[in-house]
Amino acid sequence: MADNLPTEFDVVVVGTGLPESIIAAACARSGQRVLHVDSRNYYGGNWASFSFSGLLSWIKENQQKTDLSDECEDWRKLILEDEEAIPLSSKDKTIQHVEDFCFGDQDSAEGVEEAGALPKLPVFAAPGAQGVSPASEKENPATEGISLGSEQSPAAEGAEKENPAAESPGEEPQSPEPEQAPGTGAGAAPGSGAAPSAASDESPPEPAETETAPSENAAQEPKKITYSQIVREGRRFNIDLVSKLLYSRGLLIDLLIKSNVSRYAEFKNATRVLAFRQGKVEQVPCSRADVFNSRQLTMVEKRMLMKFLTFCLDYEQHPEEYQDYESSTFAQFLQTRKLTPSLQHFILHSIAMVSETESSTLEGLQATKKFLQCLGRYGNTPFLFPLYGQGEIPQCFCRLCAVFGGIYCLRHAVRCLVLDRASGRCKAIVDHFGQRINANYFIVEDSYLSESTCTNVCYRQISRAVLITDQSVLNTDSEQQVSILAVPPLEGGRAAVCVIELCSSTMTCMKDTYLVHLTCPSTKTAREDLEPVVQKLFNLNTEKETENEELEKKPRVLWAVYFNMRDSSGVEKSSYAGLPSNVYVCSGPDSALGNDCAVKQAETIFREMFPTEEFCPPPPNPEDIIYDEDEIEPEESGLNNSPETKPESSAEESNSGDGAAVTKEE
């Protein structure tokens, strides 16, 4: 099937990460013929999400140092005399120093099988089809999240607590189609009332906000989770390789709404912004209501904080307030504003989230303003998290591309780019079947480029850790919290560590566990960078009971993995050796919290290729589509199998706002 691909396209995209997927969707939407391939057997590249067993396979694959240098190179015979080949890499070298640890009885999991696991099938996606990826095997389709079609207050988003039926053994998913859950929830009409597992955590059904002794005792006695349980419930996990949140007024949210891709996904509010100060984790009041309801701030501090945050919202109108400190750091500027040390800490590390020693006053003010502008659009914090993980977002854009005729092939390696010596432009690719595929433009993800092409490129690294824990870093009456915590550098020369803690209602972990992501720019290996922070926040003791009471109060780590990921963002195209002008390089994930870098890069590349086309315009209303007679006749006779027309008519005609309609094509 995949070896009989058409040989002529307008755009060939290699790699299914977020920037590549956005570009593919934008090109297909503008009427270009798009081929989107990936040598991996899952979507997303380094933006992917995995089930627990899928992640274990990914770890094993990246720990093995296989040498593919003696691979067969028969494809070189296909290069003509007036052509030149630019070989692509057959081994992904973007992941290093992978170390995983089990803090439970690993032997007890021998022979335990993952519940509901399906046999793995070869993935050669047909036009319009979504390939099988570990992150795509969804459960609990009843869970609903925030639909981006309307801006809601938290009170309107529905109840918070997780749907008991979703966890009950008798309530298995009704549909075998892997991506129906996100589309179903997002397609609901705004204000139609959410299911009991809706995204907001400010829910009416929770009667009292007072901290009672029973809830504290319950929080201190988490359920015992064994490694065998984690293996058995492995499909409940959707573990992201890259940890990010979406700013509610960020570029990615705006693009999802504008292009109507938001109908393919659901989102949940990040419910808390936390701070780590003087060895303790505490909640940061960031909205007006939070500030005035806070018990940890005095009345004087509340007034001081509100006055400063109000200034930050329109700081450009008052240059006299900060122009004398433009050459100073933001931390030094805060010291001149008559703020208490605790307020300075909250603003610097939890609101602006900038470096204490490197970020300028203007950078800090801009970051604070961005944070404040995003408050209140969908909830009490500026952040949203996609249900089932960050890996859903690239797949959503791939789906849009497929709807408009894009052809997808996973496990489809590209051996080389073919350069025409006369024109100096790339004219084709040669795939692992030896087939030449011609195109006008080529998009290649950085990890596919060979070492010879990247000789002059200086890469940064990201340190990542993923933990499965048995309780939250800050227990409250509600277990279903999505929290972000910025931990200041524990020693000089280190970067702050961003910690994102996810609960089971985000559909990323099993019940009674939390999934914790730690991220920072690398200075050493990931374990050396992040383990000191893990030790401060969590209990790594493998013994069931310890005499240290303070250690016993901390969440226990059940399983952990550390790895370094290449950060190829910010690399100029001129740094790559010998790339033609019609070959564009997309970077992998960066260390920033948001996704602005990927969206900006995708839009820039698209506008360079097609300057007169609109970038990801909204899809047409089905009622507004006018079909020619020659297009209608084959449709009526049932003989039309053209990838250029079938996906659009089948998906868009069914229901313009229903994500399940697109699932139907699969």
C-alpha positions in Angstrom: 0.0 0.0 0.0 2.7 2.5 1.0 5.0 1.4 -1.8 2.4 2.5 -4.4 2.3 6.2 -3.3 1.7 8.9 -6.0 5.0 10.3 -7.3 4.0 14.0 -7.5 3.2 16.3 -4.6 3.4 20.0 -3.8 4.8 19.5 -0.3 6.5 16.6 1.4 6.8 16.8 5.2 9.2 14.4 7.0 8.4 14.1 10.7 5.2 14.5 12.6 6.2 16.9 15.4 4.0 19.9 16.3 5.6 22.4 13.8 5.6 19.9 10.9 2.0 18.9 11.6 0.8 22.6 11.7 2.6 23.2 8.4 1.1 20.1 6.8 -2.4 21.1 7.9 -1.9 24.7 6.7 -0.6 23.5 3.3 -3.5 21.0 2.8 -6.0 23.6 3.9 -4.7 25.9 1.2 -5.2 23.3 -1.5 -1.6 21.8 -1.7 -1.0 18.1 -2.3 0.7 17.0 0.9 2.6 13.8 1.7 3.4 13.5 5.4 5.7 10.7 6.4 7.5 9.5 9.6 10.0 6.7 10.1 8.6 6.1 13.6 5.5 4.0 14.2 3.7 6.7 16.2 2.8 10.3 15.7 4.5 13.3 17.3 8.2 12.5 17.3 9.6 14.1 20.5 6.2 15.7 21.1 4.5 12.3 21.5 2.6 10.7 24.4 2.9 7.1 25.4 1.1 4.5 27.5 3.2 3.1 30.2 4.2 0.0 28.2 4.8 2.2 25.2 7.1 4.4 27.2 9.0 1.3 28.5 9.5 0.3 24.8 10.7 3.8 24.0 13.2 3.8 26.9 14.6 0.4 25.8 14.9 1.6 22.2 16.8 4.7 23.3 19.1 2.9 25.7 20.2 0.6 22.9 23.1 2.0 20.9 22.5 0.4 17.5 24.9 1.2 14.7 23.2 1.5 11.3 26.2 2.7 9.4 26.5 -0.6 7.4 22.9 -0.3 6.2 22.2 -1.1 2.6 22.6 1.9 0.3 21.1 0.6 -3.0 19.1 3.8 -3.2 22.3 5.6 -4.4 21.9 3.9 -7.7 18.8 5.9 -8.3 20.7 9.2 -8.3 21.3 10.5 -11.8 24.6 12.2 -13.0 23.2 15.7 -12.9 21.8 15.1 -9.4 23.3 15.0 -5.9 22.0 13.1 -2.8 21.7 14.7 0.6 21.5 11.6 2.9 19.2 11.7 5.9 19.9 10.1 9.2 18.4 6.7 10.0 19.0 6.9 13.7 17.3 9.4 16.1 20.1 10.9 18.2 18.1 13.6 20.0 17.6 11.5 23.2 20.5 10.8 25.6 21.3 9.6 29.1 18.0 7.7 29.6 17.8 6.3 33.1 14.7 4.7 34.6 14.1 3.6 38.2 11.4 1.5 39.9 10.9 2.3 43.6 8.6 -0.7 44.2 8.8 -4.5 43.9 9.6 -4.8 40.2 9.7 -8.6 40.4 6.0 -8.7 41.4 5.1 -7.4 37.9 6.6 -10.3 36.1 4.0 -12.0 34.0 1.5 -9.2 34.5 -0.2 -8.1 31.3 -1.5 -4.7 30.4 -5.3 -4.7 30.7 -7.1 -4.3 27.4 -3.8 -4.3 25.4 -4.3 -4.9 21.7 -1.9 -6.8 19.4 0.4 -4.5 17.5 -0.4 -4.1 13.8 1.7 -2.7 11.0 1.0 1.0 10.5 0.8 2.1 6.9 -1.8 4.9 7.1 -4.1 5.4 4.1 -5.2 8.8 3.0 -7.1 10.4 5.8 -6.3 7.6 8.3 -4.7 8.1 11.7 -1.9 5.7 12.5 -1.9 3.6 15.6 0.2 5.3 18.3 0.5 4.4 22.0 -1.1 7.7 22.9 -4.1 7.1 20.7 -5.5 4.2 22.7 -8.0 6.1 24.7 -10.2 5.1 27.6 -13.0 6.8 29.5 -14.8 8.5 26.6 -17.3 9.9 29.0 -14.8 12.4 30.4 -15.4 15.9 29.0 -13.1 18.9 29.0 -13.1 22.5 28.1 -14.3 23.3 24.5 -12.3 26.3 23.1 -15.2 27.5 21.1 -16.4 29.7 24.0 -14.8 31.5 26.8 -16.3 30.4 30.1 -16.1 31.2 33.7 -15.0 28.3 35.9 -18.5 28.1 37.4 -20.0 27.4 34.0 -17.7 24.5 33.2 -19.4 21.9 35.3 -18.6 19.6 38.2 -15.1 18.8 39.1 -14.9 15.3 40.6 -14.0 12.4 38.4 -16.8 10.4 36.9 -17.2 7.3 39.1 -18.7 5.4 36.1 -15.5 6.0 34.1 -13.5 4.1 36.7 -16.0 1.3 37.1 -15.0 -2.1 35.4 -18.4 -2.3 33.9 -18.1 1.0 32.0 -15.7 0.3 29.3 -15.4 2.5 26.2 -18.3 1.9 23.9 -16.4 2.8 20.7 -13.2 1.1 19.5 -12.2 4.1 17.6 -9.1 5.5 19.2 -9.7 9.3 19.0 -13.4 9.6 19.6 -13.2 10.7 23.2 -11.5 14.1 22.6 -13.8 14.9 19.6 -17.0 14.0 21.4 -16.5 16.3 24.4 -15.2 19.2 22.3 -18.1 19.0 20.0 -20.7 19.6 22.7 -22.4 23.0 22.5 -21.2 25.6 24.9 -23.3 25.8 28.0 -24.9 22.4 27.4 -23.8 21.2 30.8 -20.7 19.1 31.4 -20.5 15.5 32.6 -19.4 14.9 36.2 -15.8 14.7 35.0 -15.7 18.2 33.4 -12.6 20.3 33.3 -13.2 22.9 36.0 -12.0 22.3 39.5 -14.2 25.0 41.0 -17.2 22.8 41.3 -20.6 23.4 43.1 -20.9 19.7 44.3 -18.0 20.1 46.7 -19.8 21.6 49.7 -17.4 22.9 52.2 -14.0 24.5 51.5 -13.0 24.2 55.2 -10.0 22.0 56.0 -11.3 19.2 58.3 -9.3 16.7 60.2 -10.7 13.7 58.3 -9.6 15.1 54.9 -6.1 15.8 56.3 -5.8 12.3 57.6 -7.0 10.9 54.3 -4.5 12.9 52.4 -1.7 11.6 54.6 -2.6 8.0 54.0 -2.5 7.5 50.2 -3.5 4.2 48.8 -0.7 1.7 48.3 0.1 1.4 44.6 2.3 -1.4 43.4 4.4 -1.6 40.3 2.3 -4.5 39.0 -0.8 -2.3 39.3 0.9 0.4 37.2 1.8 -2.2 34.5 -1.7 -3.7 34.5 -3.3 -0.2 34.2 -0.6 0.9 31.7 -3.2 2.1 29.2 -4.5 4.6 31.7 -1.3 6.5 31.3 -0.5 9.0 28.5 3.0 10.2 29.3 4.4 13.1 27.4 8.0 13.3 26.2 7.8 17.1 26.4 6.0 18.9 29.2 4.1 22.0 28.3 1.0 24.0 29.1 -1.1 26.2 26.8 -1.4 29.9 27.6 -5.2 30.6 27.3 -4.4 33.6 25.1 -1.3 32.1 23.5 -0.6 31.6 19.9 -1.4 27.9 19.9 -4.9 28.4 21.5 -5.6 31.2 19.0 -4.6 28.9 16.1 -6.6 26.0 17.4 -9.7 28.2 17.6 -9.1 30.0 14.3 -8.5 26.8 12.3 -11.3 24.9 14.2 -8.8 22.2 15.1 -10.0 22.7 18.7 -13.0 20.5 17.9 -10.6 17.5 17.9 -9.4 18.0 21.4 -10.5 18.7 25.0 -8.7 20.7 27.6 -8.6 21.0 31.4 -7.7 24.0 33.5 -4.4 24.1 35.4 -6.1 24.7 38.7 -3.1 25.9 40.9 0.0 27.9 40.6 2.4 26.8 43.4 5.6 28.1 44.8 8.5 26.4 46.6 9.9 28.7 49.3 11.8 28.0 52.5 11.5 24.3 51.9 7.7 24.3 51.6 5.2 24.2 48.8 2.4 26.8 49.0 -0.3 28.1 46.7 0.2 31.4 44.9 -2.7 33.8 44.7 -2.7 35.1 41.2 -6.3 36.2 40.3 -8.0 39.1 42.1 -10.3 36.6 43.9 -7.4 34.5 45.0 -5.5 37.5 46.3 -8.4 38.7 48.5 -9.3 35.2 49.7 -5.7 34.3 50.6 -4.9 33.5 54.2 -1.2 33.6 53.7 -1.0 37.3 52.8 -1.6 40.2 55.2 -4.0 43.0 54.1 -1.0 45.2 53.5 0.6 42.6 51.2 -2.7 42.1 49.3 -2.9 45.8 48.5 0.8 45.9 47.6 0.4 42.9 45.2 -2.8 44.2 43.6 -1.2 47.6 43.0 1.9 46.0 41.4 -0.1 43.6 39.2 -2.4 46.5 38.1 0.8 48.4 37.1 2.1 45.5 35.1 -1.1 45.2 33.0 -0.3 48.6 31.4 3.3 49.2 32.2 4.0 50.6 28.7 1.8 53.6 29.6 4.1 54.4 32.6 7.7 54.3 31.3 8.8 56.6 34.1 8.2 53.8 36.5 10.8 51.4 35.0 13.0 53.1 32.5 15.7 53.8 35.1 15.9 50.0 35.7 15.9 48.8 32.1 19.5 47.7 32.5 18.8 45.9 35.8 17.4 42.5 36.3 13.7 42.0 37.1 14.7 40.8 40.5 16.5 44.0 41.3 13.6 46.0 39.9 11.2 44.2 42.3 13.4 45.2 45.3 12.7 48.8 44.5 8.9 48.4 44.5 8.5 48.1 48.3 7.3 44.5 48.0 7.9 42.0 50.8 10.3 39.1 50.2 7.4 36.6 49.8 5.7 38.8 47.2 8.9 39.2 45.3 9.4 35.4 45.3 5.8 34.8 44.1 6.1 37.4 41.3 9.5 36.4 40.1 9.2 32.6 40.2 5.5 31.8 39.9 3.9 34.6 37.9 6.6 35.9 35.6 8.6 32.7 35.8 11.8 34.3 34.7 15.4 33.9 35.7 16.5 35.7 38.9 20.0 36.5 37.5 19.5 36.8 33.8 16.1 38.3 32.9 15.9 42.0 32.4 13.2 44.3 33.9 11.4 44.5 30.5 11.4 40.7 30.1 10.0 40.3 33.6 7.3 42.9 33.0 6.3 41.4 29.6 6.1 37.9 31.2 4.0 39.2 34.1 1.6 41.0 31.7 1.2 37.9 29.6 0.4 35.8 32.7 -2.2 38.4 33.8 -3.8 38.8 30.4 -4.4 35.0 30.2 -6.2 34.9 33.6 -10.0 34.4 33.5 -10.4 33.3 29.9 -11.1 29.7 30.8 -10.5 29.6 34.5 -8.6 30.9 37.5 -5.2 30.3 36.1 -3.7 31.3 32.7 -3.0 27.7 31.6 -4.8 24.8 29.9 -3.7 21.2 29.5 -5.0 18.9 26.7 -6.7 15.8 28.0 -4.7 12.6 27.1 -1.5 14.6 26.9 0.4 17.1 24.8 0.8 14.4 22.1 -2.8 15.0 21.1 -2.1 18.4 19.6 0.2 17.3 16.7 -2.4 14.5 15.9 -5.2 17.1 15.8 -3.4 19.1 13.1 -2.6 15.8 11.2 -6.2 15.1 11.2 -7.0 18.4 9.7 -4.4 17.8 7.0 -5.9 14.3 6.3 -9.4 15.8 6.1 -8.2 18.1 3.3 -6.5 15.3 1.3 -3.1 14.9 3.0 -1.6 11.4 2.7 0.0 9.8 5.8 2.6 7.1 6.1 4.2 6.0 9.4 7.1 3.6 9.5 8.1 5.2 6.2 11.8 6.1 6.2 13.3 8.6 3.8 16.8 7.8 2.6 17.8 11.1 1.0 16.9 14.4 -0.6 17.6 14.6 -4.3 19.3 17.9 -5.3 19.2 19.1 -8.9 22.7 20.5 -9.5 21.7 22.9 -12.3 19.0 24.7 -10.3 20.4 24.1 -6.9 16.9 23.1 -5.6 15.7 19.9 -4.1 13.5 18.0 -6.6 12.6 14.7 -4.9 13.0 12.3 -2.0 13.9 8.6 -2.2 12.1 6.5 0.4 13.1 3.1 1.9 11.3 1.3 -0.9 13.5 3.0 -3.5 10.6 5.1 -4.8 11.3 8.7 -6.0 8.7 11.2 -4.9 8.8 14.6 -6.5 7.7 17.8 -4.8 8.2 21.6 -4.9 8.9 22.1 -1.2 10.3 19.8 1.5 9.9 20.2 5.3 12.3 18.1 7.4 12.4 17.8 11.2 15.9 18.5 12.6 16.4 14.9 14.0 16.3 13.5 10.4 19.3 15.5 9.2 22.7 13.7 9.0 25.7 14.6 11.1 27.4 16.0 8.0 24.6 18.5 7.5 24.6 19.5 11.2 28.4 19.9 11.6 28.2 23.6 12.3 25.1 23.5 14.5 25.5 24.1 18.2 22.6 22.4 20.1 21.3 23.1 23.6 19.8 20.3 25.7 16.7 19.9 27.9 16.8 17.9 31.1 13.5 15.9 31.6 12.2 13.7 34.4 8.8 11.9 34.6 7.6 10.6 37.9 4.6 8.5 39.0 3.8 9.4 42.6 1.1 8.3 45.1 -0.1 11.8 46.2 0.1 15.5 45.4 2.9 17.8 46.3 0.3 19.9 48.1 -2.7 18.0 49.4 -6.1 19.7 49.6 -9.7 18.5 49.9 -9.8 18.0 46.1 -7.6 15.3 44.7 -8.2 16.4 41.1 -5.7 19.2 40.8 -3.4 20.2 37.9 -0.6 22.2 39.3 2.4 24.1 38.0 5.4 24.8 40.3 8.6 26.7 39.6 11.5 25.6 41.8 14.2 28.3 42.0 17.8 27.1 41.4 19.1 25.2 44.4 22.6 26.4 43.7 24.4 28.9 41.5 24.8 28.2 37.8 21.7 26.1 37.6 18.3 27.0 36.0 14.9 27.0 37.7 13.0 23.7 37.3 9.4 23.7 36.0 7.3 21.1 37.7 3.9 20.2 36.3 1.8 17.7 38.3 -1.2 16.0 36.6 -4.1 14.2 38.2 -6.1 11.2 36.9 -8.9 13.4 35.4 -6.4 14.7 32.8 -6.5 11.1 31.4 -2.7 10.8 31.8 -2.5 8.5 34.7 -4.4 5.8 36.7 -6.6 6.6 39.6 -4.9 7.3 43.0 -1.6 8.3 41.2 -0.1 11.6 39.9 2.1 12.1 36.9 4.8 14.7 37.6 6.9 16.3 34.8 10.1 18.2 35.6 11.9 20.3 32.9 14.9 22.6 32.9 17.7 23.7 30.4 20.5 21.2 30.8 23.8 21.9 32.5 24.7 18.2 33.1 22.8 15.0 32.6 19.1 15.0 33.3 19.5 13.0 36.5 22.2 15.3 37.8 20.1 18.4 37.0 16.8 17.2 38.4 17.4 14.6 41.1 18.2 17.3 43.8 14.8 18.9 43.2 13.1 15.5 43.2 14.7 14.8 46.6 13.5 18.1 48.0 9.9 17.5 46.9 9.4 13.7 47.1 10.2 10.6 49.1 12.5 8.3 47.2 12.9 5.8 50.0 12.0 2.3 48.8 11.3 1.1 52.3 7.5 1.1 53.1 8.0 2.9 56.4 10.7 5.2 57.6 11.3 6.8 61.0 11.6 10.3 59.4 8.2 11.9 59.8 8.9 14.8 57.5 9.9 12.3 54.7 6.8 10.3 55.3 4.6 13.3 54.6 6.1 13.8 51.1 4.6 12.0 48.1 6.3 8.7 47.4 7.9 8.2 44.0 6.7 4.8 42.5 8.6 5.0 39.2 10.9 7.6 37.5 12.7 8.2 34.3 15.3 10.8 33.4 16.5 11.8 30.0 18.1 14.6 28.0 16.4 15.9 24.9 18.0 18.0 22.1 16.7 21.6 21.9 17.1 22.6 18.3 15.0 25.8 18.6 16.6 29.0 17.5 19.0 27.4 15.0 19.4 29.5 11.9 18.9 27.7 8.6 22.3 29.0 7.4 23.9 26.9 10.1 22.9 23.7 8.2 25.4 22.8 5.6 24.3 22.3 2.0 20.5 22.6 2.3 18.7 24.0 -0.8 16.4 27.0 -0.5 13.2 24.9 -0.9 14.1 22.7 2.1 12.9 24.0 5.4 14.0 22.6 8.8 11.6 22.4 11.8 13.0 22.2 15.3 12.1 19.9 18.1 10.6 21.0 21.4 12.2 23.9 23.3 12.5 24.3 27.1 9.8 27.1 27.4 6.5 26.4 29.1 4.4 27.4 26.1 4.2 26.5 22.5 4.7 29.9 20.9 8.1 28.9 19.3 6.6 26.0 17.3 3.6 28.1 16.1 5.8 31.0 15.0 8.2 28.7 13.2 5.3 26.9 11.4 3.7 30.2 10.3 7.1 31.7 9.1 7.9 28.7 7.0 4.4 28.5 5.5 4.5 32.2 4.5 7.9 31.8 2.9 6.5 29.0 0.7 3.1 30.5 0.0 3.1 34.3 0.7 -0.3 34.9 -0.8 -2.2 32.2 1.0 -3.9 32.6 4.4 -2.3 30.6 7.2 -4.8 27.9 8.5 -8.1 29.7 7.7 -11.3 28.4 9.3 -12.8 25.4 7.3 -15.9 26.2 5.3 -19.3 25.6 6.6 -20.8 22.4 5.1 -23.9 24.4 4.1 -21.7 26.8 2.1 -19.9 24.2 0.0 -20.9 24.1 -3.6 -20.1 20.9 -5.5 -19.6 20.7 -9.2 -21.7 18.1 -11.1 -18.7 16.1 -12.0 -17.7 15.9 -8.3 -21.2 14.9 -7.3 -21.7 12.0 -9.8 -19.0 9.7 -8.6 -20.0 10.4 -5.0 -23.6 9.3 -5.7 -22.5 6.1 -7.6 -20.2 5.2 -4.6 -17.2 4.8 -6.9 -15.2 7.8 -5.8 -12.1 6.8 -3.8 -10.1 9.9 -4.5 -8.1 11.0 -1.5 -8.5 14.6 -2.7 -12.3 14.7 -2.4 -13.5 11.9 -0.1 -12.0 13.1 3.2 -13.4 16.6 2.9 -16.9 15.6 1.9 -17.2 12.8 4.4 -15.9 14.7 7.4 -17.1 18.2 6.8 -20.5 17.3 5.4 -21.5 15.2 8.5 -21.2 17.9 11.1 -19.1 21.0 11.1 -18.6 21.0 14.9 -18.4 17.3 15.7 -15.0 15.8 16.1 -16.5 12.3 15.9 -17.3 13.0 12.2 -13.6 12.9 11.4 -13.1 9.8 13.5 -15.6 8.1 11.1 -13.1 8.2 8.3 -10.7 6.1 10.3 
